Amino acid sequence: MAVQNPTRDIPDWRIRTCQPCGGEREHEVTVRFRTDATREAIQPQNEVFARQPYRVLECLYCGASRSERVV
C-alpha cells in the first residue's frame, strides 16, 4: 500500500510500508512473470498462457522482498 511521501524526492509509487524493518521505506519495484502450476500440470500448447504477472517489492533499506500477484 502506498503511503505519504512528504519530501517528494522519491516517487510515491516507490514508497511502501516494510513489515520487517517497520517503516515507510523506498522499494525497488519490478514485474515478473511466474507459473504457479507445476510443469507437469500444464499442457504444452497452454504453457504460454499459464504465466501470471507478479509485482516484486524489495526494500532498499533492509533488503527484504515480497511479491504480490497483479490482478
SEFIZA-3560 file (N, C-alpha, C; in Angstrom, 3 decimals):
REM SEFIZA-3560
<numar><xx>0.835</xx><yy>-1.169</yy><zz>0.000</zz><atom>N</atom></numar>
<numar><xx>0.000</xx><yy>0.000</yy><zz>0.000</zz><atom>CA</atom></numar>
<numar><xx>0.886</xx><yy>1.239</yy><zz>0.000</zz><atom>C</atom></numar>
<numar><xx>0.572</xx><yy>2.202</yy><zz>-0.839</zz><atom>N</atom></numar>
<numar><xx>1.335</xx><yy>3.442</yy><zz>-0.913</zz><atom>CA</atom></numar>
<numar><xx>1.073</xx><yy>4.286</yy><zz>0.337</zz><atom>C</atom></numar>
<numar><xx>2.077</xx><yy>5.032</yy><zz>0.746</zz><atom>N</atom></numar>
<numar><xx>1.973</xx><yy>5.860</yy><zz>1.946</zz><atom>CA</atom></numar>
<numar><xx>2.342</xx><yy>7.298</yy><zz>1.605</zz><atom>C</atom></numar>
<numar><xx>2.198</xx><yy>8.192</yy><zz>2.571</zz><atom>N</atom></numar>
<numar><xx>2.514</xx><yy>9.597</yy><zz>2.357</zz><atom>CA</atom></numar>
<numar><xx>4.014</xx><yy>9.789</yy><zz>2.143</zz><atom>C</atom></numar>
<numar><xx>4.360</xx><yy>10.696</yy><zz>1.267</zz><atom>N</atom></numar>
<numar><xx>5.751</xx><yy>10.989</yy><zz>0.948</zz><atom>CA</atom></numar>
<numar><xx>5.944</xx><yy>12.505</yy><zz>1.055</zz><atom>C</atom></numar>
<numar><xx>6.230</xx><yy>13.019</yy><zz>2.261</zz><atom>N</atom></numar>
<numar><xx>6.282</xx><yy>14.466</yy><zz>2.454</zz><atom>CA</atom></numar>
<numar><xx>7.415</xx><yy>15.177</yy><zz>1.716</zz><atom>C</atom></numar>
<numar><xx>8.538</xx><yy>14.517</yy><zz>1.442</zz><atom>N</atom></numar>
<numar><xx>9.678</xx><yy>15.194</yy><zz>0.826</zz><atom>CA</atom></numar>
<numar><xx>9.554</xx><yy>15.299</yy><zz>-0.689</zz><atom>C</atom></numar>
<numar><xx>8.822</xx><yy>14.396</yy><zz>-1.315</zz><atom>N</atom></numar>
<numar><xx>8.623</xx><yy>14.365</yy><zz>-2.772</zz><atom>CA</atom></numar>
<numar><xx>9.915</xx><yy>14.122</yy><zz>-3.546</zz><atom>C</atom></numar>
<numar><xx>11.005</xx><yy>13.730</yy><zz>-2.871</zz><atom>N</atom></numar>
<numar><xx>12.250</xx><yy>13.406</yy><zz>-3.558</zz><atom>CA</atom></numar>
<numar><xx>12.147</xx><yy>12.068</yy><zz>-4.282</zz><atom>C</atom></numar>
<numar><xx>11.320</xx><yy>11.192</yy><zz>-3.754</zz><atom>N</atom></numar>
<numar><xx>11.158</xx><yy>9.840</yy><zz>-4.280</zz><atom>CA</atom></numar>
<numar><xx>9.730</xx><yy>9.717</yy><zz>-4.795</zz><atom>C</atom></numar>
<numar><xx>9.534</xx><yy>9.120</yy><zz>-5.980</zz><atom>N</atom></numar>
<numar><xx>8.161</xx><yy>8.949</yy><zz>-6.472</zz><atom>CA</atom></numar>
<numar><xx>7.303</xx><yy>8.173</yy><zz>-5.472</zz><atom>C</atom></numar>
<numar><xx>6.039</xx><yy>8.573</yy><zz>-5.343</zz><atom>N</atom></numar>
<numar><xx>5.127</xx><yy>7.948</yy><zz>-4.382</zz><atom>CA</atom></numar>
<numar><xx>5.007</xx><yy>6.443</yy><zz>-4.559</zz><atom>C</atom></numar>
<numar><xx>5.043</xx><yy>5.958</yy><zz>-5.804</zz><atom>N</atom></numar>
<numar><xx>4.857</xx><yy>4.528</yy><zz>-6.035</zz><atom>CA</atom></numar>
<numar><xx>6.028</xx><yy>3.693</yy><zz>-5.530</zz><atom>C</atom></numar>
<numar><xx>7.152</xx><yy>4.309</yy><zz>-5.190</zz><atom>N</atom></numar>
<numar><xx>8.291</xx><yy>3.566</yy><zz>-4.654</zz><atom>CA</atom></numar>
<numar><xx>8.294</xx><yy>3.496</yy><zz>-3.131</zz><atom>C</atom></numar>
<numar><xx>7.476</xx><yy>4.301</yy><zz>-2.469</zz><atom>N</atom></numar>
<numar><xx>7.421</xx><yy>4.302</yy><zz>-1.009</zz><atom>CA</atom></numar>
<numar><xx>6.363</xx><yy>3.301</yy><zz>-0.568</zz><atom>C</atom></numar>
<numar><xx>6.776</xx><yy>2.296</yy><zz>0.184</zz><atom>N</atom></numar>
<numar><xx>5.881</xx><yy>1.251</yy><zz>0.683</zz><atom>CA</atom></numar>
<numar><xx>6.191</xx><yy>0.990</yy><zz>2.144</zz><atom>C</atom></numar>
<numar><xx>5.198</xx><yy>0.454</yy><zz>2.844</zz><atom>N</atom></numar>
<numar><xx>5.409</xx><yy>0.047</yy><zz>4.226</zz><atom>CA</atom></numar>
<numar><xx>6.157</xx><yy>-1.272</yy><zz>4.222</zz><atom>C</atom></numar>
<numar><xx>7.246</xx><yy>-1.327</yy><zz>4.968</zz><atom>N</atom></numar>
<numar><xx>8.059</xx><yy>-2.542</yy><zz>5.059</zz><atom>CA</atom></numar>
<numar><xx>7.819</xx><yy>-3.177</yy><zz>6.428</zz><atom>C</atom></numar>
<numar><xx>7.238</xx><yy>-4.361</yy><zz>6.444</zz><atom>N</atom></numar>
<numar><xx>6.950</xx><yy>-5.054</yy><zz>7.704</zz><atom>CA</atom></numar>
<numar><xx>8.219</xx><yy>-5.435</yy><zz>8.465</zz><atom>C</atom></numar>
<numar><xx>9.249</xx><yy>-6.021</yy><zz>7.819</zz><atom>N</atom></numar>
<numar><xx>10.440</xx><yy>-6.435</yy><zz>8.580</zz><atom>CA</atom></numar>
<numar><xx>11.175</xx><yy>-5.294</yy><zz>9.276</zz><atom>C</atom></numar>
<numar><xx>11.332</xx><yy>-4.145</yy><zz>8.613</zz><atom>N</atom></numar>
<numar><xx>12.060</xx><yy>-3.056</yy><zz>9.281</zz><atom>CA</atom></numar>
<numar><xx>11.115</xx><yy>-2.045</yy><zz>9.925</zz><atom>C</atom></numar>
<numar><xx>9.813</xx><yy>-2.226</yy><zz>9.743</zz><atom>N</atom></numar>
<numar><xx>8.823</xx><yy>-1.446</yy><zz>10.466</zz><atom>CA</atom></numar>
<numar><xx>8.708</xx><yy>0.016</yy><zz>10.096</zz><atom>C</atom></numar>
<numar><xx>8.996</xx><yy>0.368</yy><zz>8.867</zz><atom>N</atom></numar>
<numar><xx>8.889</xx><yy>1.763</yy><zz>8.478</zz><atom>CA</atom></numar>
<numar><xx>8.401</xx><yy>1.941</yy><zz>7.059</zz><atom>C</atom></numar>
<numar><xx>8.217</xx><yy>3.174</yy><zz>6.684</zz><atom>N</atom></numar>
<numar><xx>7.851</xx><yy>3.513</yy><zz>5.323</zz><atom>CA</atom></numar>
<numar><xx>9.148</xx><yy>3.783</yy><zz>4.581</zz><atom>C</atom></numar>
<numar><xx>9.496</xx><yy>2.875</yy><zz>3.682</zz><atom>N</atom></numar>
<numar><xx>10.809</xx><yy>2.905</yy><zz>3.036</zz><atom>CA</atom></numar>
<numar><xx>10.684</xx><yy>2.898</yy><zz>1.521</zz><atom>C</atom></numar>
<numar><xx>11.774</xx><yy>3.271</yy><zz>0.870</zz><atom>N</atom></numar>
<numar><xx>11.831</xx><yy>3.193</yy><zz>-0.587</zz><atom>CA</atom></numar>
<numar><xx>12.036</xx><yy>1.738</yy><zz>-1.000</zz><atom>C</atom></numar>
<numar><xx>11.310</xx><yy>1.317</yy><zz>-2.026</zz><atom>N</atom></numar>
<numar><xx>11.401</xx><yy>-0.050</yy><zz>-2.532</zz><atom>CA</atom></numar>
<numar><xx>11.738</xx><yy>-0.046</yy><zz>-4.018</zz><atom>C</atom></numar>
<numar><xx>12.454</xx><yy>-1.053</yy><zz>-4.439</zz><atom>N</atom></numar>
<numar><xx>12.652</xx><yy>-1.329</yy><zz>-5.854</zz><atom>CA</atom></numar>
<numar><xx>11.417</xx><yy>-2.106</yy><zz>-6.287</zz><atom>C</atom></numar>
<numar><xx>10.735</xx><yy>-1.671</yy><zz>-7.332</zz><atom>N</atom></numar>
<numar><xx>9.505</xx><yy>-2.310</yy><zz>-7.780</zz><atom>CA</atom></numar>
<numar><xx>9.715</xx><yy>-2.843</yy><zz>-9.188</zz><atom>C</atom></numar>
<numar><xx>9.531</xx><yy>-4.157</yy><zz>-9.368</zz><atom>N</atom></numar>
<numar><xx>9.650</xx><yy>-4.774</yy><zz>-10.685</zz><atom>CA</atom></numar>
<numar><xx>8.447</xx><yy>-5.685</yy><zz>-10.919</zz><atom>C</atom></numar>
<numar><xx>8.256</xx><yy>-6.076</yy><zz>-12.169</zz><atom>N</atom></numar>
<numar><xx>7.200</xx><yy>-7.028</yy><zz>-12.516</zz><atom>CA</atom></numar>
<numar><xx>7.854</xx><yy>-8.239</yy><zz>-13.133</zz><atom>C</atom></numar>
<numar><xx>7.450</xx><yy>-9.407</yy><zz>-12.657</zz><atom>N</atom></numar>
<numar><xx>7.971</xx><yy>-10.674</yy><zz>-13.185</zz><atom>CA</atom></numar>
<numar><xx>6.815</xx><yy>-11.587</yy><zz>-13.501</zz><atom>C</atom></numar>
<numar><xx>7.027</xx><yy>-12.465</yy><zz>-14.455</zz><atom>N</atom></numar>
<numar><xx>6.001</xx><yy>-13.441</yy><zz>-14.808</zz><atom>CA</atom></numar>
<numar><xx>6.396</xx><yy>-14.788</yy><zz>-14.223</zz><atom>C</atom></numar>
<numar><xx>5.454</xx><yy>-15.407</yy><zz>-13.518</zz><atom>N</atom></numar>
<numar><xx>5.697</xx><yy>-16.702</yy><zz>-12.880</zz><atom>CA</atom></numar>
<numar><xx>4.595</xx><yy>-17.673</yy><zz>-13.252</zz><atom>C</atom></numar>
<numar><xx>4.946</xx><yy>-18.938</yy><zz>-13.200</zz><atom>N</atom></numar>
<numar><xx>3.975</xx><yy>-20.001</yy><zz>-13.382</zz><atom>CA</atom></numar>
<numar><xx>3.721</xx><yy>-20.619</yy><zz>-12.026</zz><atom>C</atom></numar>
<numar><xx>2.471</xx><yy>-20.586</yy><zz>-11.570</zz><atom>N</atom></numar>
<numar><xx>2.138</xx><yy>-21.146</yy><zz>-10.264</zz><atom>CA</atom></numar>
<numar><xx>2.010</xx><yy>-22.658</yy><zz>-10.297</zz><atom>C</atom></numar>
<numar><xx>1.554</xx><yy>-23.202</yy><zz>-11.409</zz><atom>N</atom></numar>
<numar><xx>1.341</xx><yy>-24.641</yy><zz>-11.521</zz><atom>CA</atom></numar>
<numar><xx>2.659</xx><yy>-25.357</yy><zz>-11.846</zz><atom>C</atom></numar>
<numar><xx>2.683</xx><yy>-26.638</yy><zz>-11.597</zz><atom>N</atom></numar>
<numar><xx>3.870</xx><yy>-27.422</yy><zz>-11.945</zz><atom>CA</atom></numar>
<numar><xx>3.910</xx><yy>-27.643</yy><zz>-13.448</zz><atom>C</atom></numar>
<numar><xx>5.075</xx><yy>-27.846</yy><zz>-13.975</zz><atom>N</atom></numar>
<numar><xx>5.244</xx><yy>-28.065</yy><zz>-15.415</zz><atom>CA</atom></numar>
<numar><xx>4.431</xx><yy>-29.259</yy><zz>-15.905</zz><atom>C</atom></numar>
<numar><xx>4.327</xx><yy>-30.298</yy><zz>-15.092</zz><atom>N</atom></numar>
<numar><xx>3.612</xx><yy>-31.495</yy><zz>-15.492</zz><atom>CA</atom></numar>
<numar><xx>2.108</xx><yy>-31.246</yy><zz>-15.632</zz><atom>C</atom></numar>
<numar><xx>1.578</xx><yy>-30.261</yy><zz>-14.900</zz><atom>N</atom></numar>
<numar><xx>0.145</xx><yy>-29.978</yy><zz>-14.920</zz><atom>CA</atom></numar>
<numar><xx>-0.268</xx><yy>-29.108</yy><zz>-16.110</zz><atom>C</atom></numar>
<numar><xx>0.701</xx><yy>-28.544</yy><zz>-16.815</zz><atom>N</atom></numar>
<numar><xx>0.399</xx><yy>-27.636</yy><zz>-17.918</zz><atom>CA</atom></numar>
<numar><xx>0.641</xx><yy>-28.345</yy><zz>-19.245</zz><atom>C</atom></numar>
<numar><xx>-0.356</xx><yy>-28.327</yy><zz>-20.093</zz><atom>N</atom></numar>
<numar><xx>-0.196</xx><yy>-28.905</yy><zz>-21.420</zz><atom>CA</atom></numar>
<numar><xx>0.681</xx><yy>-27.978</yy><zz>-22.255</zz><atom>C</atom></numar>
<numar><xx>1.536</xx><yy>-28.528</yy><zz>-23.117</zz><atom>N</atom></numar>
<numar><xx>2.482</xx><yy>-27.703</yy><zz>-23.889</zz><atom>CA</atom></numar>
<numar><xx>1.827</xx><yy>-26.563</yy><zz>-24.666</zz><atom>C</atom></numar>
<numar><xx>0.670</xx><yy>-26.788</yy><zz>-25.264</zz><atom>N</atom></numar>
<numar><xx>0.023</xx><yy>-25.727</yy><zz>-26.044</zz><atom>CA</atom></numar>
<numar><xx>-0.524</xx><yy>-24.603</yy><zz>-25.168</zz><atom>C</atom></numar>
<numar><xx>-0.670</xx><yy>-24.835</yy><zz>-23.864</zz><atom>N</atom></numar>
<numar><xx>-1.196</xx><yy>-23.817</yy><zz>-22.939</zz><atom>CA</atom></numar>
<numar><xx>-0.119</xx><yy>-23.165</yy><zz>-22.085</zz><atom>C</atom></numar>
<numar><xx>1.123</xx><yy>-23.560</yy><zz>-22.265</zz><atom>N</atom></numar>
<numar><xx>2.205</xx><yy>-23.070</yy><zz>-21.406</zz><atom>CA</atom></numar>
<numar><xx>2.343</xx><yy>-21.549</yy><zz>-21.444</zz><atom>C</atom></numar>
<numar><xx>2.198</xx><yy>-20.952</yy><zz>-22.596</zz><atom>N</atom></numar>
<numar><xx>2.354</xx><yy>-19.506</yy><zz>-22.716</zz><atom>CA</atom></numar>
<numar><xx>1.266</xx><yy>-18.756</yy><zz>-21.932</zz><atom>C</atom></numar>
<numar><xx>0.102</xx><yy>-19.375</yy><zz>-21.733</zz><atom>N</atom></numar>
<numar><xx>-0.991</xx><yy>-18.742</yy><zz>-21.010</zz><atom>CA</atom></numar>
<numar><xx>-0.962</xx><yy>-19.015</yy><zz>-19.502</zz><atom>C</atom></numar>
<numar><xx>-0.059</xx><yy>-19.853</yy><zz>-19.050</zz><atom>N</atom></numar>
<numar><xx>-0.015</xx><yy>-20.256</yy><zz>-17.648</zz><atom>CA</atom></numar>
<numar><xx>0.746</xx><yy>-19.266</yy><zz>-16.768</zz><atom>C</atom></numar>
<numar><xx>1.447</xx><yy>-18.335</yy><zz>-17.370</zz><atom>N</atom></numar>
<numar><xx>2.238</xx><yy>-17.386</yy><zz>-16.581</zz><atom>CA</atom></numar>
<numar><xx>1.375</xx><yy>-16.237</yy><zz>-16.102</zz><atom>C</atom></numar>
<numar><xx>1.624</xx><yy>-15.791</yy><zz>-14.870</zz><atom>N</atom></numar>
<numar><xx>0.876</xx><yy>-14.705</yy><zz>-14.248</zz><atom>CA</atom></numar>
<numar><xx>1.839</xx><yy>-13.583</yy><zz>-13.862</zz><atom>C</atom></numar>
<numar><xx>1.417</xx><yy>-12.318</yy><zz>-13.981</zz><atom>N</atom></numar>
<numar><xx>2.302</xx><yy>-11.213</yy><zz>-13.562</zz><atom>CA</atom></numar>
<numar><xx>2.304</xx><yy>-11.035</yy><zz>-12.044</zz><atom>C</atom></numar>
<numar><xx>3.480</xx><yy>-10.823</yy><zz>-11.499</zz><atom>N</atom></numar>
<numar><xx>3.661</xx><yy>-10.556</yy><zz>-10.071</zz><atom>CA</atom></numar>
<numar><xx>4.474</xx><yy>-9.289</yy><zz>-9.901</zz><atom>C</atom></numar>
<numar><xx>4.072</xx><yy>-8.444</yy><zz>-8.968</zz><atom>N</atom></numar>
<numar><xx>4.820</xx><yy>-7.248</yy><zz>-8.600</zz><atom>CA</atom></numar>
<numar><xx>5.784</xx><yy>-7.673</yy><zz>-7.493</zz><atom>C</atom></numar>
<numar><xx>7.059</xx><yy>-7.434</yy><zz>-7.713</zz><atom>N</atom></numar>
<numar><xx>8.073</xx><yy>-7.797</yy><zz>-6.728</zz><atom>CA</atom></numar>
<numar><xx>8.589</xx><yy>-6.513</yy><zz>-6.089</zz><atom>C</atom></numar>
<numar><xx>8.496</xx><yy>-6.455</yy><zz>-4.760</zz><atom>N</atom></numar>
<numar><xx>8.910</xx><yy>-5.276</yy><zz>-3.997</zz><atom>CA</atom></numar>
<numar><xx>10.113</xx><yy>-5.648</yy><zz>-3.139</zz><atom>C</atom></numar>
<numar><xx>11.205</xx><yy>-4.900</yy><zz>-3.284</zz><atom>N</atom></numar>
<numar><xx>12.393</xx><yy>-5.140</yy><zz>-2.471</zz><atom>CA</atom></numar>
<numar><xx>12.741</xx><yy>-3.855</yy><zz>-1.732</zz><atom>C</atom></numar>
<numar><xx>12.784</xx><yy>-3.951</yy><zz>-0.409</zz><atom>N</atom></numar>
<numar><xx>13.104</xx><yy>-2.795</yy><zz>0.424</zz><atom>CA</atom></numar>
<numar><xx>14.578</xx><yy>-2.427</yy><zz>0.229</zz><atom>C</atom></numar>
<numar><xx>14.829</xx><yy>-1.175</yy><zz>-0.104</zz><atom>N</atom></numar>
<numar><xx>16.205</xx><yy>-0.733</yy><zz>-0.313</zz><atom>CA</atom></numar>
<numar><xx>16.910</xx><yy>-0.421</yy><zz>1.003</zz><atom>C</atom></numar>
<numar><xx>16.173</xx><yy>-0.453</yy><zz>2.105</zz><atom>N</atom></numar>
<numar><xx>16.749</xx><yy>-0.187</yy><zz>3.426</zz><atom>CA</atom></numar>
<numar><xx>17.246</xx><yy>-1.475</yy><zz>4.087</zz><atom>C</atom></numar>
<numar><xx>16.364</xx><yy>-2.515</yy><zz>4.129</zz><atom>N</atom></numar>
<numar><xx>16.745</xx><yy>-3.746</yy><zz>4.825</zz><atom>CA</atom></numar>
<numar><xx>16.941</xx><yy>-4.943</yy><zz>3.880</zz><atom>C</atom></numar>
<numar><xx>16.525</xx><yy>-4.820</yy><zz>2.619</zz><atom>N</atom></numar>
<numar><xx>16.714</xx><yy>-5.890</yy><zz>1.656</zz><atom>CA</atom></numar>
<numar><xx>15.614</xx><yy>-6.935</yy><zz>1.609</zz><atom>C</atom></numar>
<numar><xx>14.604</xx><yy>-6.806</yy><zz>2.467</zz><atom>N</atom></numar>
<numar><xx>13.504</xx><yy>-7.773</yy><zz>2.466</zz><atom>CA</atom></numar>
<numar><xx>12.709</xx><yy>-7.629</yy><zz>1.166</zz><atom>C</atom></numar>
<numar><xx>12.202</xx><yy>-8.760</yy><zz>0.669</zz><atom>N</atom></numar>
<numar><xx>11.410</xx><yy>-8.696</yy><zz>-0.545</zz><atom>CA</atom></numar>
<numar><xx>10.123</xx><yy>-9.496</yy><zz>-0.384</zz><atom>C</atom></numar>
<numar><xx>9.130</xx><yy>-9.098</yy><zz>-1.165</zz><atom>N</atom></numar>
<numar><xx>7.866</xx><yy>-9.819</yy><zz>-1.193</zz><atom>CA</atom></numar>
<numar><xx>7.297</xx><yy>-9.666</yy><zz>-2.581</zz><atom>C</atom></numar>
<numar><xx>6.389</xx><yy>-10.563</yy><zz>-2.937</zz><atom>N</atom></numar>
<numar><xx>5.735</xx><yy>-10.465</yy><zz>-4.230</zz><atom>CA</atom></numar>
<numar><xx>4.239</xx><yy>-10.565</yy><zz>-4.051</zz><atom>C</atom></numar>
<numar><xx>3.523</xx><yy>-9.912</yy><zz>-4.944</zz><atom>N</atom></numar>
<numar><xx>2.072</xx><yy>-9.947</yy><zz>-4.903</zz><atom>CA</atom></numar>
<numar><xx>1.570</xx><yy>-10.068</yy><zz>-6.338</zz><atom>C</atom></numar>
<numar><xx>0.562</xx><yy>-10.892</yy><zz>-6.493</zz><atom>N</atom></numar>
<numar><xx>0.019</xx><yy>-11.123</yy><zz>-7.828</zz><atom>CA</atom></numar>
<numar><xx>-0.718</xx><yy>-9.876</yy><zz>-8.305</zz><atom>C</atom></numar>
<numar><xx>-0.461</xx><yy>-9.497</yy><zz>-9.538</zz><atom>N</atom></numar>
<numar><xx>-1.141</xx><yy>-8.366</yy><zz>-10.140</zz><atom>CA</atom></numar>
<numar><xx>-2.444</xx><yy>-8.874</yy><zz>-10.722</zz><atom>C</atom></numar>
<numar><xx>-3.531</xx><yy>-8.285</yy><zz>-10.295</zz><atom>N</atom></numar>
<numar><xx>-4.844</xx><yy>-8.757</yy><zz>-10.739</zz><atom>CA</atom></numar>
<numar><xx>-5.339</xx><yy>-7.910</yy><zz>-11.880</zz><atom>C</atom></numar>
//
